[in-house]
Every structure is written in C-alpha cells, then in structure tokens.
Amino acid sequence: MPKKSRGAGGTPATVVLEKAGAAFSVHAYAHDPGSELSYGEEAAHALGTSPDRVFKTLVAEVDGALTVAVVPVSASLDLKSLAAAAGGKRAAMADPAAAERTTGYVRGGISPLGQRKALPTVVDASAAGFATVFVSAGRRGLEVELAPGTLVELTGAAVAPIARR
C-alpha cells in the first residue's frame, strides 16, 4: 500500500503515520452534511466498501477516564465489554464536547491516531480479520486505510471483542 504525502490532506493522524514510516493510503470523499447516514455509514458507502471494514472511533468514559473504542460501523459499542477490556467496572459514552476537546478532532472526524492527548484505546477484535481497515484520518470526508496491526501498534491499543451486532 503506498504512502500518501501530507499534501493529500495532511492531518495529525497522517503525520503520525508518516513519521512512523507506516504503509497507508488516504481516501477523500465529499462529506454531505445533510446525509441521513451516520458518518461511518456515509464513509463506507462513499468508499464502496463493507461497513464491517470501516471502523468508527468512539470516546467513552471507563470509570471516569476517557477511553477510545474503535469498532466497525456495522456494529455498536458494547460498553460492558469495553469496561472489561480497559480494566474497569463501568463505561458510558463521553460528553461529545469533552471528546472533541481532548482529542483535538471534531465529532464525525475523530481519528484514533494523532490525538491531542493520547488516550487508552481498545480496537475491536474483528479488525484482525481484514488485511486493511479504514478509520477516520482526522476530519469528516477523509479516511485512512491501514493494516490493523499498524493501527494497534501506533495507538498502543488493546484488542478485544467490544462490538455488538
């Protein structure tokens, strides 16, 4: 997979990938603010790929600490499983403003990579079933495609079954 230069829509996420020398590619599409699809569903549709292979980045609180969950667009986050994977007791979705402030990204464009403050991260185990997956590159309408192992390595993520179908 070729590396894309910053000129192709550089974001903190793509800068992290470039600095690591990771193989990745950037895919841009026209985000439609009026779309009835979720951000992730819109990305999967625009990229012509399965929503199982496009992963959304969600920010939750596990025992009060912000934690990132990366799950397929086709699934929802199992908060109990996330809490267990993160070594906590209870999880709840984080306040969107706190998520934006802490990560440095806007809702619908939060990337698990290049966040303002590195947060504990858990990637759903289903990612390992694909050669490459798509995650937000740091803004709406921009996705990065990379190997799941690269995502796990660069985020320091735990891998666990945290998605609910």
C-alpha positions in Angstrom: 0.0 0.0 0.0 1.5 3.3 -1.0 2.2 6.1 1.5 0.4 9.4 0.8 2.1 12.7 1.3 0.8 15.4 3.6 -0.2 17.3 0.5 -3.0 14.8 0.1 -4.9 16.2 3.1 -2.4 16.1 6.0 -3.8 15.8 9.4 -2.2 14.9 12.8 -3.3 11.3 12.1 -1.5 11.2 8.7 1.6 12.9 10.2 1.8 10.1 12.8 1.6 7.5 10.1 4.3 9.3 8.0 6.7 9.7 10.9 6.3 6.0 11.8 7.0 5.1 8.2 3.8 3.1 8.1 2.1 1.9 4.9 -1.2 3.6 4.5 -3.4 5.4 1.9 -5.7 8.3 2.3 -9.2 8.3 0.8 -11.2 11.5 0.5 -14.8 11.8 -0.3 -17.4 14.6 -0.4 -19.0 14.7 3.1 -22.7 15.5 2.8 -23.8 17.4 6.0 -27.4 16.7 5.0 -26.9 12.9 4.8 -29.2 10.7 6.8 -26.4 8.1 7.1 -24.1 8.1 10.1 -20.6 9.5 9.5 -19.2 5.9 9.3 -22.0 4.6 7.1 -21.5 7.6 4.8 -17.8 6.8 4.6 -18.4 3.1 3.8 -20.9 4.0 1.1 -18.7 6.7 -0.4 -15.7 4.3 -0.4 -17.6 1.4 -1.9 -16.6 -0.9 0.9 -18.2 -3.0 3.6 -19.3 -1.2 6.8 -17.6 -4.2 8.6 -14.2 -2.9 7.3 -14.8 0.8 8.1 -14.2 1.5 11.8 -15.6 4.3 13.8 -13.8 6.0 16.7 -15.9 6.5 19.8 -14.8 8.1 23.0 -16.2 6.7 26.2 -15.5 7.1 29.9 -14.3 4.0 31.7 -14.6 4.5 35.5 -14.4 8.3 34.7 -11.3 8.1 32.4 -11.7 8.9 28.7 -11.0 5.8 26.6 -11.2 5.3 22.8 -13.1 2.5 21.3 -12.6 1.5 17.7 -15.5 -0.6 16.3 -16.9 -1.4 12.9 -19.5 1.0 11.5 -21.8 -2.0 11.1 -21.9 -2.6 14.9 -22.4 -0.8 18.1 -20.1 -0.5 21.1 -20.7 -2.9 23.9 -20.0 -0.7 26.9 -19.6 -3.6 29.4 -17.1 -5.3 27.1 -15.2 -2.0 26.7 -15.1 -1.6 30.5 -13.7 -5.1 31.0 -11.1 -4.7 28.2 -9.9 -1.4 29.7 -9.7 -3.0 33.2 -12.6 -1.0 34.6 -16.0 -1.7 36.0 -18.3 0.8 34.2 -18.3 2.6 30.9 -20.5 5.3 29.4 -20.3 7.4 26.3 -18.3 10.5 26.9 -19.6 14.0 26.5 -19.1 15.0 22.9 -17.5 18.3 23.8 -15.0 16.6 26.1 -14.2 14.1 23.4 -13.5 16.9 20.9 -11.5 19.0 23.3 -9.4 16.1 24.4 -8.7 14.5 21.0 -8.4 17.8 19.1 -10.8 16.4 16.4 -14.5 17.2 15.6 -17.3 14.7 16.1 -17.5 12.6 12.9 -13.8 13.1 12.3 -12.2 11.8 15.4 -9.3 9.6 14.5 -7.7 7.1 16.8 -4.3 8.4 15.6 -2.7 11.7 16.3 -4.9 12.8 19.1 -4.0 15.9 21.1 -3.9 13.8 24.3 -3.2 10.1 23.8 -6.0 8.1 25.4 -6.2 4.4 26.3 -7.5 2.7 23.2 -9.3 -0.6 22.5 -9.7 -1.9 19.0 -12.5 -4.5 18.3 -11.0 -7.9 17.6 -12.9 -8.2 14.3 -10.3 -5.8 12.7 -7.8 -8.7 12.7 -10.0 -10.4 10.1 -9.0 -7.9 7.4 -5.8 -7.1 5.6 -6.6 -3.4 5.9 -9.2 -1.4 7.6 -10.4 2.2 7.3 -10.5 4.7 10.2 -11.0 8.5 10.2 -8.0 10.4 9.1 -9.0 13.3 11.3 -11.8 15.1 9.5 -15.1 14.4 8.0 -14.8 13.1 4.5 -11.2 11.8 5.0 -10.4 8.2 5.8 -7.1 6.4 6.2 -6.6 2.8 5.1 -4.0 0.8 7.0 -3.2 -2.7 8.4 -5.0 -3.4 11.7 -1.6 -4.3 13.2 -0.3 -0.9 12.4 -3.4 0.8 14.0 -2.9 -1.3 17.2 0.8 -0.6 17.3 0.6 3.1 16.8 -2.2 3.6 19.2 -0.9 1.2 21.8 -4.3 -0.4 21.7 -5.6 -3.4 23.4 -7.6 -5.8 21.1 -10.8 -7.3 22.4 -14.3 -8.1 21.3 -16.1 -4.9 22.1 -18.6 -4.6 19.3 -22.2 -5.8 19.5 -24.0 -6.7 16.3 
